[in-house]
C-alpha cells in the first residue's frame, strides 16, 4: 500500500460526534505492523458519563489506500459498570 490511512467516525445515538484521521503512508508488502495511540480529551471538552455512552456509541473504522476505502468495521461500545 502506498498511502494507507484509517478514518474513525464516532456516532452517539446515530449522530456523528467526532472523527479521527490517521495517516501511515507506505506499508511494505508481507509485513505485520502494530499501531497504538492515546487520545486525550481537551481540558474544556464536556465528558459524557459511561452510562449514557454504553450501547449508544458506535465507532466506524474505514481503511483507505490512496483515499479509497477498501474495508470497514463498525463496533458498538459497551462499558462495564464498576463493582
N, C-alpha and C positions, 0 to 999 in steps of 0.2 A: 504494500500500500504506500502510496506516495504522500498523501495528506490525510492521515487518519485523525478523526475528531469524534468526540462524544458530546451530544447535547442532551441535557436532562431538564425536563419541564415538570414542575410540581403543580398538582391540582388539588384544591381543597373544595369539597362538595362540587366537583366538576368544573370549577372556575380556576383558571391559571393564576397562580400567586407568585411564582418565581421561575426563572430559567437560568441554568448554569451552562457555560460552554467551555469545553476543554479541548485544546489542540495538541496533538502529539507529533504530527509531521510524518516522516518516513518510518515505516515499520518493515524491517528486513523479513523476507520470506522464511518460513520454517523456524521461527523463533517463538519462545514463550516469554511474555512480558507481564510484569505486575504493575499495579498503579494504586497509590494510596494518597488521599488528600484529606485535610481537615477544613471544614467550612465553619467559620465563626460569624455569628450574627453581629451586626453593627450595634454599638452600645445603646443607640437610641431606638433600635427596632423593637416593635412590640412582639412579645413571645406568646404563642398560643399554648395553653395547657395541654398536656398529653391526652387527657380525656376527650378534648374536642378534636384532636388530630386522629386519634386511634380509629382505624377503619374508614376514615373520611379523607385521608391523604393518599394520593396516588403519585407515583414517580414514573414518568415516561422517559426511558433512555433510548436515544436514537444514535446509531453507529453510522458514521459517514466516512466516505473516502472521496476526496476532491469535491466536497459539498453535496454528494449524492448519498441518500440514505440507503444502506444495504441490510439493515437489521433494526428491529425494535423490540423492546421489552417493557411491559407495563407491570408495575408492582403496587399492590395496596399495602400500606404500612399499618401495623397494629403495635400498640405499646402495652407491655405488661404492667399491671398495677403493682406498685411497691407493696411488699409484705410488711 
